[in-house]
């Protein structure tokens, strides 16, 4: 059963790999990062540009994910 997965720090490293693997398994993946350029052409991943130190930006991301 597909799940909605939110991955922070997903522009590189472990976060990126986790997002890609989850998307390959058919999950709905929201990839949060300050730099989403590297995620733009990644299929199955929904990139959201978010600075986690900005409370308003985090709330906007949560609203987008819930929609």
Secondary structure as a PSIPRED ss2 file (coil, helix, strand):
# PSIPRED VFORMAT (PSIPRED V4.0)

   1 X C   1.000  0.000  0.000
   2 X C   1.000  0.000  0.000
   3 X C   1.000  0.000  0.000
   4 X E   0.000  0.000  1.000
   5 X E   0.000  0.000  1.000
   6 X E   0.000  0.000  1.000
   7 X E   0.000  0.000  1.000
   8 X E   0.000  0.000  1.000
   9 X C   1.000  0.000  0.000
  10 X C   1.000  0.000  0.000
  11 X C   1.000  0.000  0.000
  12 X C   1.000  0.000  0.000
  13 X H   0.000  1.000  0.000
  14 X H   0.000  1.000  0.000
  15 X H   0.000  1.000  0.000
  16 X H   0.000  1.000  0.000
  17 X H   0.000  1.000  0.000
  18 X H   0.000  1.000  0.000
  19 X H   0.000  1.000  0.000
  20 X H   0.000  1.000  0.000
  21 X H   0.000  1.000  0.000
  22 X H   0.000  1.000  0.000
  23 X H   0.000  1.000  0.000
  24 X H   0.000  1.000  0.000
  25 X C   1.000  0.000  0.000
  26 X C   1.000  0.000  0.000
  27 X C   1.000  0.000  0.000
  28 X E   0.000  0.000  1.000
  29 X E   0.000  0.000  1.000
  30 X E   0.000  0.000  1.000
  31 X E   0.000  0.000  1.000
  32 X E   0.000  0.000  1.000
  33 X E   0.000  0.000  1.000
  34 X C   1.000  0.000  0.000
  35 X C   1.000  0.000  0.000
  36 X C   1.000  0.000  0.000
  37 X H   0.000  1.000  0.000
  38 X H   0.000  1.000  0.000
  39 X H   0.000  1.000  0.000
  40 X C   1.000  0.000  0.000
  41 X C   1.000  0.000  0.000
  42 X C   1.000  0.000  0.000
  43 X C   1.000  0.000  0.000
  44 X C   1.000  0.000  0.000
  45 X E   0.000  0.000  1.000
  46 X E   0.000  0.000  1.000
  47 X E   0.000  0.000  1.000
  48 X E   0.000  0.000  1.000
  49 X E   0.000  0.000  1.000
  50 X C   1.000  0.000  0.000
  51 X C   1.000  0.000  0.000
  52 X C   1.000  0.000  0.000
  53 X C   1.000  0.000  0.000
  54 X C   1.000  0.000  0.000
  55 X H   0.000  1.000  0.000
  56 X H   0.000  1.000  0.000
  57 X H   0.000  1.000  0.000
  58 X H   0.000  1.000  0.000
  59 X H   0.000  1.000  0.000
  60 X H   0.000  1.000  0.000
  61 X H   0.000  1.000  0.000
  62 X H   0.000  1.000  0.000
  63 X H   0.000  1.000  0.000
  64 X H   0.000  1.000  0.000
  65 X H   0.000  1.000  0.000
  66 X H   0.000  1.000  0.000
  67 X C   1.000  0.000  0.000
